[in-house]
């Protein structure tokens, strides 16, 4: 367990440069970036920015993007309505971008027939979600012995399997032994990893949203603004950005506040910064660009297959699709993190901690990934709900 609580302490401020602007207005803790809640005109511009980003990253024309977003919203509602009635037969659900409709997996043909009679596409599979989750949890118990060549594992409803990814370049006797234990169930499928994931903190020589690392300073991105029961101000970010404690410093070189809590390991990747700057205003928004923001209206989780977008201080605003929930990721050197969401949105060093949103719904904070925004890649995020619950916080939102 890698949860730490730090005592408040005085730390010499580190001067930040403009390149270090943290990637989220939702927790803007520097007066230069604080701004009032978005007006209707600004909100409309933000929706246009999201559509532009989805067109670029998913390579879809404008009308197809709008159709897809409407389909995702409808599918999510139908899945929530039907899931409870399926009981132990439920085997996962996802949004099918080709049809614009939800697909629900079940192990009972009678349930499949019932779903189809209501117009819902259904497929009969072998393993229930209960079985798949138990299989993944069993592999999680082997995590302490996972070699770096095994980059992660996750439940994939579409293939009705727990997928274990392996980097063939690093395979050795330990990898073979681990896979032997992992494949004790026929619900496990092994596939080749295209690259090894890494945390997306970016070590730089000067500093920006600051935390000490390796004798120097590192840059990450602000995640989401939140408040505690007493009205105290905070922001969430990635736990690997806050492991060292210290003080967070904004883009203008001013202290935002002390880093107070951090989790980076089997329990997740999330950290907390107290916002003690009296002039800082918590904003329910995510930076789309220097001129526009995306309002944050809630935190309802999106389904597999749904579109999702992220903001970061290095690469800016990019979108992709959710590929899997509750993935265990092996970052190497013993750092194995459970409970992450896998996406096709690109990210780069320094984007760690930045926000993921689906529509106006907060999804989580960037943890790590592979690739970059020139060639594409896979990026993982820590679901925001777990962090809010663990720290006893309420997300700052702009309302419905």
ABEGO torsion letter per residue (X at the ends): XABBBBBBBBBBBBBBBAAABBABAAABABAAABBBBBBAAAAAAAAAAAAAAAAAAAGBBAAAAAAAAAAAAAAAAAAAAAAAAAEAABAEBBBBAAAGBBBBBBABAAAAAAAAAAGBBBBBBABBAAAAAAAAAAAAAAAAABBAABAEBBBBAAAGBBBBBBBAAABBAAAAAAAAAAAABAABBBBBBABBBBBABBBBAAEBBBBBBGGBBBBBBBBBBBBBAAGBBBBBBBAAAAAAEEBBBBAAGBBAEBBABBBBEAAEBBBBBBBABAABBBBBBBBABAABBBBBAEABBBBBGBBBBBBBAAAEBBBBBBABBGBBBBAEGGBBBBGBBBBABBBBBGABGBBBBBEABBAEBBABEBEBAAAEEBBBBBBAAAAAAAAGBBBBBAEX
